[in-house]
Amino acid sequence: MPTRSRSWTRKTLRKLSGWLVYRYRVARRSVVSIEGVRIRIGRHMSRRVERALTKGGYEREELRLMGAVLSPEDVVLEVGAGLGLVSTYCAKRIGSNRVFAFEADPELEPCIRETYELNGVDPTLDMCAVVAHAGRVTLYRDKHLVSSSVVRRRVGARPVEVPGKALNYVVDKVRPTLLVIDAEGAERELFDGARLPGVSRIVLELHDRVIGPTGTDRVRAQLSNLGFEVDQGLSSPEHLVLRRNHGSSDRGAQDGVTSRTEIGDMSHSTPASRRLHSQESTASQEQR
């Protein structure tokens, strides 16, 4: 056997061996359940996130609010999927074809998809940022990973460029009734020029420590101008539930559930193809 061929065989066997060892170690990691959602503890998680998951405190408030506002007829758009907990929770209750999740950090994709697999759901997942205007976005990777943000939160955060799609464009394609946002501070500019036709409720986490009181006041004012009121009975200082005023126009009613065929650009079965084409997004923005 030629030397080059033997070298290639050894490298291939080493890669295969490494992959098998990795899968074995992953399979041995413990799985916890939060509000009926199974999620695996992993080395990609910081100790803080791991403790929160183990104790059942991770995204507990978000899940409480989702349980209060989610209805079987909803179409859910989640901006900031994190570990996939909230989108899985929604998919288990209203069906995967009604849930659309976006996450900016590509390193979280394997974890999100594993969470979906563990729970037997398959929401549409698009690995890109959702921002006010389409284009390349600088994401600052945090040591906690799930806290990575387009806002530099800590000195030493590692910048990386990711694709960004405009909120208006995504809303026009998905046609959600319920908008769920945990954008780690990106909510400060997210609603600049926003149009939210068909959206009747919003569940929003405000990151006051990141955007400050001025930023949170700005977000509240923008949503008020769009015709949304805070549900004081459900909301807390950090987590808002907003409902559209009955007297305000939603600029287009929800016309049934959005099918995966209708938005085929977003919902093909492979991870790479579950993305809106950047050229189409940019062109759509220019038309607007």
Phi, psi and omega in degrees: 000129180303150182301318182298320180295318179296320179297317179296320180296316180297317179296318180297317179295322178296317179297317180296318179298317179298320179295318180296318177297318179299312180297323178296315181293321177300316182296334181276347179291146184288149177247130178248162180238127178235116181051040178084001179258124179273134180215138185267135174287135184223165181288344177287350182267143173286166180297327179297313180292319180298317178297317180297320178294315182297323181273356179080016183265349184291122179054028180297318181294318178300317180292324177299316180292321179298320178297332182276330187250341185288134177235156184300336182273357186290153163243122189256131171244117180252125176253109184100072187286337179062242180265002178089011185292310184292316180295326176293316179304315180293316183297324179294336185260327184237358179102142184296328184288354179255006186236129181231119185242141178235136178221131185282328187273111182297337181291343180273350185302313180301321180293317180297313182293327176293321177299317177300315183296319180299332185254003177067034178237166182211063176298158175287124182242128178238120183272084176199163176282150170248120187226178181292321183229135183296148178149178177291141184233140175271119177256133179258110184285128181263157179295336178275355177064303180290351178259009177300146188208159172284354175256129179290111185264332184219149174293134180097354176298135186273120180281143176211142181273135179226158177288146178233135178244144185289138179304315181300319180296315180295317179297319178298325181281314185280325184055059183283157169258334181234124181250125181242123187229121170225082191258012175053041177105342180290350178295343182301318179251359188300325187264012176298117180069020186289145168235128184234061181297135177086342181283121180255338180218150177227133170249116190230128172266123178265131181254079184300325181291340181266311186259351176076168180301323179297319179294317180293323177296323180296316180296315180300318181294319179298317181290327175296319178294335177277358176097020181254143177241146179285131173278100186294334181290331182255334189281158172231173181304327183263336183237117181254139166248122182241140179236143180288136175301139179296331183274353182268151180275136177265006176055044177128116183279155175291128185247066179081174182288141177284125181275159179291334178291321181299323182243052184304334179299333187259343199234024175293165191285336182270148181303319184294326184270355178275048180224144172288136180297130183298326179294320179295320180296315181297317179297320180295322178295320181295326180291328178281000000 
